[in-house]
Amino acid sequence: EDGTFRWRTPFKIEEEEEIEAGVERPPIDYEAQANKSLADLGMSLVVEKDGKKYISHPLIAQDEENRIEFRAYQVNLASESYGANSIIVLPPGTGKTIIAVLIAAKLLKENPSLKILITAPTNELARQLAEEFSRLLPGQRAVNINSDHSRKKRKELWEANNIITATPHLIVREINR
């Protein structure tokens, strides 16, 4: 309305500024930003002979079947979301779980005794998340806690694992007990 435009990269909102007709912005080098983001996350890039790029980190699976392929937007979103309250909205199959795994790897490397609680709207999705975290962070203990477990068993699973998935309903019910 007032001739200003607030533009956003996937990482930060820039200052408001005038946009002149016909003036183009230089392209954003997401790959260069991702290299900095990798370093910020304590991760590095492995480039295979075929040119494929993978993420290297002591807690992330490095076997051929389970390693995480490098995608600049995922690394950048993980870095920007680390240490901040964030909501990441992406279409299905675009790597939201990978972003969460990257953040979890950094958190757990810094504090191995940390507990990470991940909620999902259904038991099935919570179970799938526990399986993905177990596969991608093989040295960590990930489990899905659900109402099929007795209260005693849920407590045991909570204490024995550092990545816990559950539905919000179950967590609220447990808090209110």
DOKOLMAR-108563 format. One line per 5 residues: number of its first residue (from 0); their letters; for each residue x, y, z of C-alpha. Coordinates in Angstrom, 1 decimal. Each point is the difference from the previous one (the first is absolute). Layout:
N
NUM> A> X:Y:Z | ...
***
This chain:
177
0> EDGTF> 0.0:0.0:0.0 | 2.8:2.5:0.9 | 2.4:-1.1:-2.8 | 2.2:-2.2:2.3 | 0.5:-3.6:-0.4
5> RWRTP> 1.1:-2.4:2.8 | 1.9:-2.8:-1.6 | 0.9:-3.3:1.6 | 2.7:-2.6:-0.8 | -0.6:-3.4:1.6
10> FKIEE> 2.2:1.2:2.8 | -0.8:3.6:1.1 | -2.1:2.9:-0.7 | 2.0:2.9:-1.4 | -0.6:3.6:0.8
15> EEEIE> -2.9:1.7:-1.8 | 1.3:1.9:-3.1 | -1.3:1.7:-3.0 | -0.3:-2.2:-3.1 | 0.5:1.9:-3.3
20> AGVER> -1.7:-1.1:-3.1 | 2.2:-2.2:-2.1 | 2.7:-0.5:2.7 | 0.9:-3.6:0.5 | 1.5:-1.5:3.1
25> PPIDY> 3.2:-2.1:-0.3 | -0.7:-3.7:0.3 | 0.4:-1.5:3.4 | 2.7:-2.6:0.2 | -1.8:-2.7:2.1
30> EAQAN> 2.9:-2.4:-0.4 | 2.5:2.4:1.5 | -2.5:0.7:2.9 | -0.4:-3.7:0.5 | 3.8:-0.5:0.4
35> KSLAD> 0.0:2.6:2.8 | -3.1:-1.7:1.4 | 1.7:-3.4:0.0 | 2.9:1.5:2.0 | -2.5:1.6:2.4
40> LGMSL> -1.6:-3.4:0.6 | 3.4:-1.6:0.5 | -0.4:-2.0:-3.2 | 2.0:-0.4:-3.1 | -0.6:-0.9:-3.6
45> VVEKD> 1.2:-3.3:-1.6 | 0.2:0.0:-3.8 | 0.1:-3.4:-1.7 | 1.8:-0.8:-3.2 | -3.4:0.2:-1.9
50> GKKYI> -0.5:3.5:1.3 | -2.7:-0.8:2.5 | 0.2:1.9:3.3 | -0.7:-1.4:3.4 | 0.0:1.5:3.5
55> SHPLI> 2.6:-1.2:2.4 | -0.4:0.2:3.8 | 1.1:-2.4:2.8 | -3.6:-0.9:0.9 | -1.5:-0.2:-3.5
60> AQDEE> 0.0:-3.3:-1.9 | 2.8:-0.2:-2.5 | -0.8:-3.4:-1.5 | -0.9:0.1:-3.7 | -3.6:-1.0:0.6
65> NRIEF> -0.8:2.5:2.8 | 2.2:3.1:-0.5 | -1.7:3.3:-0.5 | 0.4:1.6:-3.4 | 0.9:3.7:0.0
70> RAYQV> -2.8:2.4:-0.9 | 0.9:3.6:0.6 | -3.5:1.1:1.1 | -0.2:-2.7:2.6 | 3.3:1.0:1.5
75> NLASE> -0.8:3.7:-0.1 | -3.4:-0.5:1.7 | 1.6:-2.3:2.7 | 2.7:2.6:0.7 | -2.5:2.9:0.2
80> SYGAN> -2.4:-2.0:2.1 | 2.6:-1.2:2.5 | -0.5:1.7:3.3 | -3.2:1.8:-1.1 | -3.6:-0.7:0.1
85> SIIVL> -0.8:-1.0:-3.5 | -2.8:-1.3:-2.1 | 1.1:-1.5:-3.3 | -2.7:-0.5:-2.6 | 0.9:-2.0:-3.0
90> PPGTG> -1.9:-2.4:-2.3 | 0.1:-3.7:0.7 | 3.2:-1.7:-0.9 | 2.2:3.1:0.0 | 2.1:-0.9:3.1
95> KTIIA> -1.5:1.4:3.1 | 1.1:-3.1:1.9 | 3.5:0.5:-1.3 | 0.0:3.5:1.3 | -1.0:-1.2:3.4
100> VLIAA> 2.7:-2.7:-0.1 | 2.6:2.6:-0.8 | -1.1:2.1:3.0 | -0.2:-3.0:2.3 | 3.5:-1.1:-1.0
105> KLLKE> 1.4:3.4:1.0 | -1.9:0.1:3.2 | 1.0:-3.6:1.0 | 3.7:0.6:-0.9 | 0.0:3.0:2.3
110> NPSLK> -1.9:-1.7:2.8 | -0.1:-3.8:-0.3 | -2.4:-0.4:3.0 | -2.6:2.2:-1.6 | -3.6:-1.2:-0.5
115> ILITA> -1.7:0.9:-3.2 | -3.7:-0.3:-0.3 | -1.6:0.0:-3.4 | -3.7:0.0:-0.4 | -2.1:-1.1:-3.0
120> PTNEL> -3.8:0.1:-0.4 | -0.4:-3.8:-0.2 | 1.6:-3.0:1.5 | 1.0:-1.3:-3.4 | 1.8:3.2:-0.9
125> ARQLA> 1.7:0.1:3.4 | 1.1:-3.6:-0.5 | 1.4:0.8:-3.4 | 1.9:2.9:1.4 | 1.6:-2.2:2.7
130> EEFSR> 1.1:-2.4:-2.7 | 1.5:2.8:-2.2 | 1.9:1.5:2.9 | 1.3:-3.5:1.0 | 1.1:-0.6:-3.6
135> LLPGQ> 1.6:3.4:-0.6 | 1.5:0.4:3.5 | 1.1:-3.6:0.7 | 1.9:0.5:3.2 | -3.0:1.7:1.6
140> RAVNI> -2.9:-1.6:1.8 | -3.3:1.0:-1.7 | -3.4:-1.5:1.0 | -3.7:0.6:-0.5 | -2.0:0.1:3.1
145> NSDHS> -3.7:-0.6:-0.3 | -3.1:-1.0:1.9 | 0.7:-3.7:-0.8 | 2.7:0.2:2.7 | -0.9:-0.1:3.6
150> RKKRK> 0.8:3.2:2.0 | 2.9:-1.8:1.7 | 1.4:-1.1:-3.4 | -0.4:3.6:-1.4 | 2.1:1.2:2.9
155> ELWEA> 2.6:-2.6:-0.6 | 0.2:0.8:-3.7 | 0.2:3.7:0.8 | 2.9:-0.6:2.3 | 1.9:-2.4:-2.3
160> NNIIT> -0.2:2.1:-3.2 | 1.1:3.4:-1.0 | -2.3:0.5:-3.0 | -3.6:-0.6:0.7 | -2.9:0.3:-2.4
165> ATPHL> -3.7:0.1:1.1 | -3.3:1.7:-0.8 | -0.7:3.3:1.6 | -3.1:-1.6:1.6 | 2.1:-2.6:1.8
170> IVREI> 2.5:2.7:1.2 | -2.8:2.2:1.4 | -1.6:-2.9:1.7 | 3.3:-1.0:1.6 | 0.7:3.6:1.2
175> NR> -3.5:0.2:1.5 | 0.4:-3.2:2.0
***
